[in-house]
Amino acid sequence: MRWFEIVAQMSEKSKAYVIVTVLEVRGSSPREEGAKMIVTEDQSYLSIGGGNLEYQAIALSRELILEAGLVSKIEDFPLGPKVGQCCGGKVRLLFESFPAETIRISIFGAGHVGKALIGIVSQLPYRIRWIDSREHEFPKAIPSNVEKVVSGRPHLDIRSSSMADYFVVMSHSHKIDFEIVQAVLKMGNYRYLGLIGSESKKKRFESRLIKRGVPDDQISRLSCPMGIGQITGKSPIEVAVSVASELISDINDLESDPVKFDTKAEAKELETTKGLIGSTRINVEMEEYRFE
């Protein structure tokens, strides 16, 4: 398996890891420049040459993982008696540490607002899934931390395993929106569920959800309309900025509270900030704004 495939697996599993790269070689060494090793808190993959050099590199990598941040550093290792290797050369290693990606954002809808929102949130250090049934709506260039998902039944592509999952629903169809909202609410294990639309849309959805047997305490977690009250414009970028502001505010609240930031907690153990940001919400009537 190639190093970037291992990195992709670590990201998918939300595991912290360090990429160790042989940056420079002087004299004799067990591996060439460019050789890589991936280190996690409990495993290592590939090799930079074995022996005590690799042992020390793994130990330093795990120290960096404990720092839980984006860290890069360069270290020199002479391959002599000091490290128990007799190659006689010198190796310079680059350590790049990547913390576990625990925040996950799923955005349903690749219309005008969806594109504008992706342009903002993709700049954040989180994993993002972008789902739509219309492949032609996706731009050719997708940010590296965004997974494009083309699905005719997007409510079946809902993935959640922790209380650090965010779901943003803004598809081109009320029917699709409802199926997604219902699926997330019934799943229960998530941090945030936002639906684009007006108060009247929210009331229609609430009525249908009650008839489908969704409990009131789950329905009350739905944030609709989305966004912060200070931004009242209805252009795609204004709506996207408003929604992104609400998401970032909630994520900051989650990350700053170690009790709330327990990704294994049950849904009832976490408070949501729904309704706490601004006095009103962005009101985007889907009947008037079709995101085409």
N, C-alpha and C positions, 0 to 999 in steps of 0.2 A: 504494500500500500504506500502511495506517495504521501509526502509530508502534508500537502495541502488538503488531501482527502482526510487525513487524520484530524487536521484542524477543523474541517467541516463537521466531522463527527463530534468533536469536543463542543463546538458551538451548538449543535443540535441537542446535545445532552446538558447544555448549560454548565459545563465544567471549566474551571479555571485552568490555564495551561501556560507554559513558557516555550517559546521557540528558541532553541540554541543553535547558532550558526557559526561554523568555522569561518571567521572573517579574514584571517591572514595566517599564513604559515611561513616560518623561517627555518630553514634546515630540514631535518628529517622529522616526519610526523606520521601517525597512523592513518589520518584521513586528509583529503584534499580540501582546498578552499571551496566553500559553498555547501559542504556536507552539513546536514541538519539532524537535530534530535528534538522530539516533542516530549515535554515532561509535564505530568499532572501531579496532584497531591499523592497519588498512590501507584502510578505507573510511569514507565518511560517507553518511547517508541523510536525506532531507528537507532542510529549510533553515530557518535563522533570519534570513535576509535577504541572504546572500551578502557579497561584499566582504571587506575586511580584518577586520571584526568576526567573520565566520564563520571566517576563517583563524585568528585568535587563539583562538577558541573550540575549534576542532579541535585546535590545538597544546596547549592546556591540558588538553583531554580525554585526549590521548594520554600526557601526563605523569601523569595520575591513573591510567590503565590500568597504567602501569609500577609504580605503588605496590602493585598486586595486592591491593587490599582494598576493603571497602565504605566509600566516601568520599562525603560530600556537602559542597559548598561553594558560596558565593554570591560572585559577582564583578560589579562595576559597570564598564560600558564607555561612556565619553562618545563620542558619534558626531560627532566634529569632526576637525580636521586631524591630530590625534594618531594616529587609526586610519585616516586616508585616506578618511573618509566625511563628507559635508557635510550630513547630515540635521539636525544641530544639536541632536538630542535626547540622551537618556541611556537606556541599557538595563541592566537588572539581570538577570543570568543565573544559573540554578540548575544546578549540575553534580552529577549522581548517578552514581557509578561502581560498576559491578557486576563482580566478578572472574569469570573463566572457571569454570564449574561442572564440575569434573573428576570428583568422586565421584558415582557413580550407584548407586542401590540399587533392586533389583527385588524386590518382595515378592509371592509367589504365595500367595493365600489371603485371603479377606475374612471369615473366621469371627471368633469372639470374640478370639482371640489376635492375629489380623491387624489387627483394628480397634484393639486396645490398642497394638500396636506402631506403627501409623501415627500414633496420637496422640502418640507420643514422638518418632519420627524425623522427622516432618514439621516439627518445630521446629528442625531442623538445616538449615544452608544448602546442601543438596544436592538433586539431582534424584531424584525417586522415581517408579517405575512400580508400580502396584498392580493385579495381574492376578487375575481369577477368572472362572469360567464362569457364575456365578450373579449376574446383575445386581441381583436383589432384595436381595442381601447388602450391597451398598454403601450407605453412608449418603447422604442427600440432599446434605449439605454436605461437599465434598472440599477439603482444603487446597490453596492456589494452586500450591504446588510439587509436587503429586502428580498424576500422570496416571493416570486410571482406564482400565483396559483390560478389556473384557468379551470373553472368548475361550473357545470350546468346546475349543480345542486349544492350551492355553497354552504348551506346549513349542515351538510354532512362533512364539511371540511373544518369543523370547529375543533380545535385542540386546546385543552387546558389541563394543567396538572398542578397549578399552584394559585395562591392568592396574589400573584404578581402579574396576572394576565389582564390585558386591556382589550376590549372589543369596541370597534367603532363601525357603526352600520350606516351606510350612505349609498345603497345600491340604486339602480335605475327603476326598481319595481317595488311597489308597496307589498306585493305578495312575497317577494324574496326577503324584504326587510322583516316582515312578520315571522317568516320561518326561521330566520337567523335569531331574532330576538327571543322567540319561544324556546329554541334549542339552548341558547346560552342561559336563560333563566332557569330552565329545568335542570341544567347541569349544575348550576349553583356555585361551582368552585372557580371564582374569578374575582378580580378587584373592581373592574369598572365596565359598564355597558352603556354606551351612548348611541342614541338614535337621532338622525337628522330629521327635522320636521317641526311642525307647529304643535301648540297645545291641543288643537282639535285632533290632530293625527295621534297624539299620545292617548287621548281619551278613547278613540276608536280601538287602538291597540289594547288598551287596558280592558275594555269591555270584552273583546274577543279572547284575551288571555284568561280572564275569569271564567268564561264559558268553557275553555279548554282545561280548566282545573289547576291553573297555576296559582299557588298561594299568594295572598296579598303581600306578605313580607318579601317575597321575591319580586313581585311586580313593582314594589316601591323603590327597588334599587335601579330601575331604568332611568337614565338621565336623558330627558327629552323635553324641550329642545336642548341641544348641546351648546356649549360655548360660555363665554363670560359676558356679563351684562354691559360692560364698558364698550364693547365693540358691537355696533348695531347694523353695520353694512351687510349687504347681501351678495356682494360679488364673490366669486370663488375664492380669491385670495383672502378677503376679509373673513369669510366663514372659516376658512382653513386656519387662519391665525387665531381666531377665537377658540376653535376646537382644540388646537395645539396648546393654547394657553391653559385651558382647563386640564388637559392631560398632563402637561408639565407641572402644573401646580399640585395636582394629586400625586404624581410620581415623587415630587420633592417631599411632600408630606409623608409618603410611605417610606422613602429611603431615610428620612431623618428620624424616624421612630423605630428603634430596634424591636419593639414589641409588635408593632403593626407589620414590620417587614419580616414576618415568619411565613415563608412560602408553603409551609405544610399545614398552616392553620385552617380551620374550617371557616366557611363563609360567614357564619354568625359571629365569629370572634373578631371580625374587623369592622370598623365603622367606615363608611364611605363619605367622601366630601361632597356628594351630590347635593345640590341645593345651597351650598355654602359660599359659592363664588359669584359675587355680583347679585344684584337685586332682580334681574331679569335674564332671559336667555335669548340667544340668537334664534330668530323665528324664520325658518326657511320653509315656505309652503312647497311641498313636493309637486302639488298640482300645477304650480306656476313655474317651478324650476326643475327641469327634467334631466339635467346633467348629460346632455347629449353632445 
